[in-house]
């Protein structure tokens, strides 16, 4: 074998070794990445389950009336959990803790409300809003009145009541659409508000004539953290409890009321 052939073999060998090193390095890097990803996913699940345990602990405290749980810290295995509570007491306005989307409904507690009018607000144009006001008559029978609204200039709900708009209505930020609903006579129970045509719509409500809305309940926030090397894996769960003064605010399932708003009504 001459020197030229030996040189070619050496070059091919070095090139092959370089390729194997690059491929091997990529494989090792991918394996390490997948291992870290698997560990982080495991820690994330661990943090989520710990946050769930924090919610369950708070609910147990509510049911047994064992005192406040706001600011409680728990150590569950490798997880540190902090549980806080935000109570929505009686007030002039109320903004639900989360937005809702088309086809979803929200129940507003009106037990004990003394006003004859109520303002309903939402933050997106071209939103269809359908509400059902539940109240009890003199015989303590539950009655309902339904109304449909649309945002100013919207044609989504034909024949719906056009709303007005203003900045900061119902304690919300920015331009808000609203409608002032006159309530029929009777003892108020609750208001069911449905959204259509838009997603992630923030609702808001306000008592009128100086009347305050009743308390709505408590939102529990459970935040769990699990350490992984120098990282903290964090998961948070929020849970709304419709309970006021030790009494559960019982609402019917939203789907049970949905046929009221079906196009063309209900047929058998």
KEDO-969645 format. One record per residue (C-alpha): residue in three letters; y negated, z negated, x. Coordinates in Angstrom, 1 decimal, decimal comma, padded with zeros to 4 digits, m for minus. Last residue first. Example, Ala and Ser with C-alpha at 12.3 -4.5 7.8 and 13.67 -1.06 7.14 Angstrom:
TORKOL   type       c2       c3       c1
TORKOL    SER    001,1   m007,1    013,7
TORKOL    ALA    004,5   m007,8    012,3
***
This chain:
TORKOL   type       c2       c3       c1
TORKOL    UNK   m016,2   m022,4   m091,3
TORKOL    UNK   m019,8   m021,4   m090,3
TORKOL    UNK   m022,3   m023,4   m088,3
TORKOL    UNK   m025,9   m022,2   m087,9
TORKOL    UNK   m027,1   m018,7   m087,3
TORKOL    UNK   m027,9   m019,4   m083,6
TORKOL    UNK   m026,4   m022,8   m082,7
TORKOL    UNK   m029,0   m025,6   m082,6
TORKOL    UNK   m027,2   m028,0   m084,9
TORKOL    UNK   m023,9   m027,0   m083,3
TORKOL    UNK   m025,1   m028,8   m080,2
TORKOL    UNK   m025,2   m032,3   m081,7
TORKOL    UNK   m021,6   m033,2   m080,9
TORKOL    UNK   m022,0   m031,6   m077,5
TORKOL    UNK   m024,5   m034,2   m076,6
TORKOL    UNK   m022,0   m037,0   m077,1
TORKOL    UNK   m023,5   m039,6   m079,5
TORKOL    UNK   m025,8   m042,2   m077,9
TORKOL    UNK   m025,2   m045,9   m077,4
TORKOL    UNK   m028,0   m047,8   m075,7
TORKOL    UNK   m026,0   m050,7   m074,3
TORKOL    UNK   m027,6   m054,2   m074,9
TORKOL    UNK   m028,2   m056,7   m072,0
TORKOL    UNK   m032,0   m056,3   m072,4
TORKOL    UNK   m031,8   m052,5   m072,0
TORKOL    UNK   m028,7   m050,5   m071,0
TORKOL    UNK   m028,6   m046,8   m070,6
TORKOL    UNK   m027,4   m046,8   m067,0
TORKOL    UNK   m028,4   m043,9   m064,7
TORKOL    UNK   m026,3   m043,4   m061,6
TORKOL    UNK   m027,6   m042,1   m058,3
TORKOL    UNK   m025,2   m041,5   m055,3
TORKOL    UNK   m026,2   m041,1   m051,7
TORKOL    UNK   m024,1   m040,1   m048,6
TORKOL    UNK   m025,2   m040,6   m045,0
TORKOL    UNK   m023,3   m039,8   m041,8
TORKOL    UNK   m025,1   m041,5   m039,0
TORKOL    UNK   m024,8   m039,8   m035,6
TORKOL    UNK   m024,6   m041,3   m032,1
TORKOL    UNK   m020,8   m041,4   m032,1
TORKOL    UNK   m019,9   m041,2   m035,8
TORKOL    UNK   m021,5   m044,1   m037,7
TORKOL    UNK   m020,9   m044,3   m041,5
TORKOL    UNK   m023,8   m044,8   m043,9
TORKOL    UNK   m023,7   m045,4   m047,6
TORKOL    UNK   m026,6   m045,2   m050,1
TORKOL    UNK   m026,1   m046,4   m053,7
TORKOL    UNK   m029,0   m045,8   m056,1
TORKOL    UNK   m028,8   m047,3   m059,6
TORKOL    UNK   m031,1   m046,0   m062,3
TORKOL    UNK   m032,0   m048,5   m065,0
TORKOL    UNK   m032,6   m048,2   m068,7
TORKOL    UNK   m035,0   m046,6   m071,1
TORKOL    UNK   m037,6   m049,3   m072,1
TORKOL    UNK   m039,5   m048,4   m075,2
TORKOL    UNK   m042,4   m045,9   m075,2
TORKOL    UNK   m045,8   m047,5   m075,5
TORKOL    UNK   m048,3   m047,0   m078,4
TORKOL    UNK   m052,0   m046,5   m077,6
TORKOL    UNK   m052,3   m043,7   m080,1
TORKOL    UNK   m049,7   m041,6   m078,4
TORKOL    UNK   m046,5   m042,4   m076,5
TORKOL    UNK   m045,7   m040,0   m073,8
TORKOL    UNK   m042,6   m038,0   m072,7
TORKOL    UNK   m041,7   m035,9   m069,7
TORKOL    UNK   m039,2   m033,2   m069,0
TORKOL    UNK   m038,5   m031,5   m065,7
TORKOL    UNK   m036,8   m028,1   m066,1
TORKOL    UNK   m034,2   m027,2   m063,5
TORKOL    UNK   m033,1   m024,1   m065,2
TORKOL    UNK   m034,9   m021,9   m067,8
TORKOL    UNK   m033,9   m020,0   m071,0
TORKOL    UNK   m033,0   m023,1   m073,0
TORKOL    UNK   m033,6   m026,8   m072,9
TORKOL    UNK   m032,4   m029,4   m075,4
TORKOL    UNK   m034,2   m032,7   m076,3
TORKOL    UNK   m032,5   m035,4   m078,2
TORKOL    UNK   m034,8   m038,1   m079,5
TORKOL    UNK   m033,7   m041,6   m080,3
TORKOL    UNK   m033,6   m044,3   m083,0
TORKOL    UNK   m037,0   m044,5   m084,8
TORKOL    UNK   m037,1   m046,5   m088,0
TORKOL    UNK   m038,3   m044,4   m090,8
TORKOL    UNK   m041,2   m042,1   m091,7
TORKOL    UNK   m041,2   m038,7   m090,1
TORKOL    UNK   m042,6   m038,3   m086,6
TORKOL    UNK   m045,5   m036,1   m085,7
TORKOL    UNK   m044,7   m034,2   m082,5
TORKOL    UNK   m047,4   m033,5   m080,0
TORKOL    UNK   m046,4   m030,5   m077,9
TORKOL    UNK   m046,6   m030,1   m074,2
TORKOL    UNK   m046,7   m027,6   m071,3
TORKOL    UNK   m047,6   m029,1   m067,9
TORKOL    UNK   m049,8   m027,9   m065,2
TORKOL    UNK   m049,4   m030,0   m062,0
TORKOL    UNK   m048,0   m033,5   m061,8
TORKOL    UNK   m046,3   m035,4   m064,6
TORKOL    UNK   m047,6   m038,6   m066,2
TORKOL    UNK   m046,9   m037,2   m069,7
TORKOL    UNK   m049,6   m034,6   m069,2
TORKOL    UNK   m051,0   m034,3   m065,7
TORKOL    UNK   m052,8   m030,9   m066,0
TORKOL    UNK   m052,9   m029,4   m069,4
TORKOL    UNK   m050,9   m027,0   m071,6
TORKOL    UNK   m050,5   m026,4   m075,3
TORKOL    UNK   m047,3   m025,5   m077,1
TORKOL    UNK   m046,5   m022,7   m079,5
TORKOL    UNK   m044,2   m023,8   m082,4
TORKOL    UNK   m041,2   m021,6   m082,6
TORKOL    UNK   m041,1   m018,6   m085,0
TORKOL    UNK   m039,2   m016,5   m082,5
TORKOL    UNK   m038,2   m018,7   m079,6
TORKOL    UNK   m038,3   m016,7   m076,4
TORKOL    UNK   m041,7   m015,2   m077,2
TORKOL    UNK   m043,7   m017,2   m074,7
TORKOL    UNK   m047,5   m017,3   m074,7
TORKOL    UNK   m047,7   m021,0   m074,4
TORKOL    UNK   m044,3   m022,5   m073,8
TORKOL    UNK   m041,9   m022,5   m076,7
TORKOL    UNK   m041,1   m025,2   m079,3
TORKOL    UNK   m038,3   m025,8   m081,8
TORKOL    UNK   m038,0   m028,7   m084,2
TORKOL    UNK   m035,1   m030,7   m085,7
TORKOL    UNK   m035,3   m033,7   m088,1
TORKOL    UNK   m032,4   m036,2   m088,2
TORKOL    UNK   m031,3   m039,0   m090,4
TORKOL    UNK   m029,2   m042,1   m089,6
TORKOL    UNK   m028,6   m044,3   m092,6
TORKOL    UNK   m030,1   m047,8   m092,6
TORKOL    UNK   m030,7   m047,7   m096,3
TORKOL    UNK   m034,5   m047,7   m095,8
TORKOL    UNK   m034,1   m044,7   m093,5
TORKOL    UNK   m032,9   m044,6   m089,9
TORKOL    UNK   m034,2   m042,1   m087,3
TORKOL    UNK   m033,0   m039,3   m085,1
TORKOL    UNK   m035,4   m036,7   m083,9
TORKOL    UNK   m033,8   m033,5   m082,8
TORKOL    UNK   m035,6   m031,4   m080,2
TORKOL    UNK   m035,4   m027,7   m079,2
TORKOL    UNK   m037,4   m026,5   m076,2
TORKOL    UNK   m037,3   m022,9   m075,0
TORKOL    UNK   m038,9   m022,5   m071,6
TORKOL    UNK   m041,0   m019,4   m070,9
TORKOL    UNK   m043,3   m021,5   m068,7
TORKOL    UNK   m041,9   m024,4   m066,7
TORKOL    UNK   m043,1   m028,1   m066,5
TORKOL    UNK   m042,0   m029,7   m069,8
TORKOL    UNK   m043,7   m032,3   m072,0
TORKOL    UNK   m043,0   m034,0   m075,4
TORKOL    UNK   m045,8   m036,1   m076,9
TORKOL    UNK   m044,9   m038,5   m079,7
TORKOL    UNK   m046,7   m039,4   m082,9
TORKOL    UNK   m046,3   m042,1   m085,5
TORKOL    UNK   m046,2   m044,9   m083,0
TORKOL    UNK   m044,2   m048,1   m083,4
TORKOL    UNK   m041,3   m047,4   m081,0
TORKOL    UNK   m038,7   m050,1   m081,5
TORKOL    UNK   m035,7   m047,9   m080,7
TORKOL    UNK   m037,1   m044,7   m079,3
TORKOL    UNK   m034,6   m044,1   m076,4
TORKOL    UNK   m034,8   m040,6   m075,1
TORKOL    UNK   m031,6   m038,5   m074,9
TORKOL    UNK   m031,5   m035,4   m072,7
TORKOL    UNK   m029,8   m032,1   m073,4
TORKOL    UNK   m028,3   m029,3   m071,3
TORKOL    UNK   m027,9   m025,7   m072,3
TORKOL    UNK   m030,5   m024,4   m069,9
TORKOL    UNK   m031,1   m026,8   m067,1
TORKOL    UNK   m032,1   m030,5   m066,6
TORKOL    UNK   m034,4   m032,2   m064,2
TORKOL    UNK   m033,8   m035,7   m062,8
TORKOL    UNK   m035,2   m039,2   m063,0
TORKOL    UNK   m036,6   m038,8   m066,5
TORKOL    UNK   m040,4   m039,0   m066,8
TORKOL    UNK   m041,7   m041,7   m069,1
TORKOL    UNK   m045,2   m042,4   m070,3
TORKOL    UNK   m047,2   m045,2   m071,9
TORKOL    UNK   m044,7   m047,8   m070,7
TORKOL    UNK   m041,7   m049,9   m071,6
TORKOL    UNK   m039,4   m050,5   m068,6
TORKOL    UNK   m037,7   m047,9   m066,5
TORKOL    UNK   m035,8   m050,1   m064,0
TORKOL    UNK   m035,2   m048,8   m060,5
TORKOL    UNK   m032,2   m050,4   m058,8
TORKOL    UNK   m031,1   m050,5   m055,1
TORKOL    UNK   m027,7   m050,7   m053,5
TORKOL    UNK   m027,3   m050,5   m049,7
TORKOL    UNK   m023,9   m049,7   m048,2
TORKOL    UNK   m022,8   m050,0   m044,6
TORKOL    UNK   m019,5   m048,1   m044,0
TORKOL    UNK   m016,9   m048,8   m041,3
TORKOL    UNK   m014,8   m050,8   m043,7
TORKOL    UNK   m016,9   m051,6   m046,7
TORKOL    UNK   m019,9   m053,7   m045,6
TORKOL    UNK   m022,2   m054,3   m048,6
TORKOL    UNK   m026,0   m054,7   m048,9
TORKOL    UNK   m027,7   m055,7   m052,2
TORKOL    UNK   m031,4   m054,7   m052,5
TORKOL    UNK   m031,3   m054,7   m056,3
TORKOL    UNK   m028,1   m056,4   m057,5
TORKOL    UNK   m029,8   m058,9   m059,8
TORKOL    UNK   m027,9   m061,5   m061,7
TORKOL    UNK   m024,2   m062,0   m062,6
TORKOL    UNK   m024,7   m060,4   m066,0
TORKOL    UNK   m021,0   m059,6   m066,3
TORKOL    UNK   m021,6   m056,0   m067,3
TORKOL    UNK   m024,6   m055,5   m065,0
TORKOL    UNK   m022,9   m057,0   m062,0
TORKOL    UNK   m019,9   m054,9   m062,6
TORKOL    UNK   m022,1   m051,8   m062,8
TORKOL    UNK   m023,6   m052,8   m059,4
TORKOL    UNK   m020,2   m053,2   m057,8
TORKOL    UNK   m019,1   m049,8   m059,2
TORKOL    UNK   m022,2   m048,1   m057,8
TORKOL    UNK   m021,6   m049,6   m054,4
TORKOL    UNK   m017,9   m048,5   m054,5
TORKOL    UNK   m019,1   m045,0   m055,2
TORKOL    UNK   m021,3   m045,2   m052,1
TORKOL    UNK   m018,2   m046,3   m050,1
TORKOL    UNK   m016,3   m043,3   m051,5
TORKOL    UNK   m019,1   m041,0   m050,4
TORKOL    UNK   m019,4   m042,6   m046,9
TORKOL    UNK   m015,6   m042,1   m046,4
TORKOL    UNK   m015,8   m038,6   m047,6
TORKOL    UNK   m018,6   m037,9   m045,1
TORKOL    UNK   m016,7   m039,6   m042,4
TORKOL    UNK   m013,7   m037,3   m043,0
TORKOL    UNK   m016,0   m034,3   m043,1
TORKOL    UNK   m017,6   m035,4   m039,8
TORKOL    UNK   m014,1   m035,8   m038,2
TORKOL    UNK   m013,0   m032,4   m039,4
TORKOL    UNK   m016,2   m030,8   m038,1
TORKOL    UNK   m015,8   m032,5   m034,8
TORKOL    UNK   m012,2   m031,2   m034,5
TORKOL    UNK   m013,3   m027,7   m035,6
TORKOL    UNK   m016,0   m027,7   m032,9
TORKOL    UNK   m013,6   m028,9   m030,2
TORKOL    UNK   m011,1   m026,2   m031,2
TORKOL    UNK   m013,8   m023,6   m031,2
TORKOL    UNK   m015,0   m024,6   m027,7
TORKOL    UNK   m011,4   m024,6   m026,4
TORKOL    UNK   m010,9   m021,1   m027,9
TORKOL    UNK   m014,2   m019,8   m026,5
TORKOL    UNK   m013,4   m021,2   m023,0
TORKOL    UNK   m009,9   m019,6   m023,1
TORKOL    UNK   m011,4   m016,3   m024,0
TORKOL    UNK   m014,0   m016,5   m021,3
TORKOL    UNK   m011,5   m017,7   m018,7
TORKOL    UNK   m009,0   m015,1   m019,8
TORKOL    UNK   m011,6   m012,3   m019,4
TORKOL    UNK   m012,7   m013,7   m016,0
TORKOL    UNK   m009,0   m013,8   m014,9
TORKOL    UNK   m008,5   m010,2   m016,0
TORKOL    UNK   m011,6   m009,1   m014,1
TORKOL    UNK   m010,4   m011,0   m010,9
TORKOL    UNK   m007,0   m009,3   m011,2
TORKOL    UNK   m008,5   m005,9   m011,8
TORKOL    UNK   m010,8   m006,3   m008,7
TORKOL    UNK   m007,9   m007,5   m006,6
TORKOL    UNK   m005,7   m004,7   m007,7
TORKOL    UNK   m008,5   m002,1   m006,8
TORKOL    UNK   m009,0   m003,7   m003,4
TORKOL    UNK   m005,2   m003,6   m002,7
TORKOL    UNK   m005,2    000,1   m003,6
TORKOL    UNK   m008,0    000,9   m001,3
TORKOL    UNK   m006,4   m001,1    001,6
TORKOL    UNK   m003,3    001,0    001,5
TORKOL    UNK    000,0    000,0    000,0
***
